[in-house]
């Protein structure tokens, strides 16, 4: 039992598990922001462009000839509904989330690459070899005679 507990402790303390947990928590919080953007900003703009179309009340009543003014009325009456307006909202949520994550990852990669470029520039060293002008062999930078063709080099 003690061995299993130690293995579990080691598993939990791995960086990947903790990173995943943090990602899930932040993703859940971020979902609320995206839902608000869609509900409070995007949907009204789309409604304005489509002359008042409201996605929340886009539904079809299944198996009944009854008509309802709103989705809430249909659900209160217990009618089976196909809520395609909610699906459209979910697709818009997904697209906004994908765009935001794309730009977030793009920005993070740009910052990470800036650090790598600075490291590469700092680690560039002076060359230690040169090419013999006569035989084109690689020789030491401070050589005065080529080891391959025995020519004098500058």
Secondary structure, 3 states (H helix, E strand, C coil): CHHHHHHHHHHHCCHHHHHHHHHHHHHHHHHHHHHHHHHHHHHHHHHHHCCCCCHHHCCEECCCCCCCCCHHHHHHCCCCEECHHHHHHHHHHHHHHHHHHHHHHHHHHHHHHHHHHHHHHHHCCCCCEEECCCCCCEEECCCCECCCCCCECC
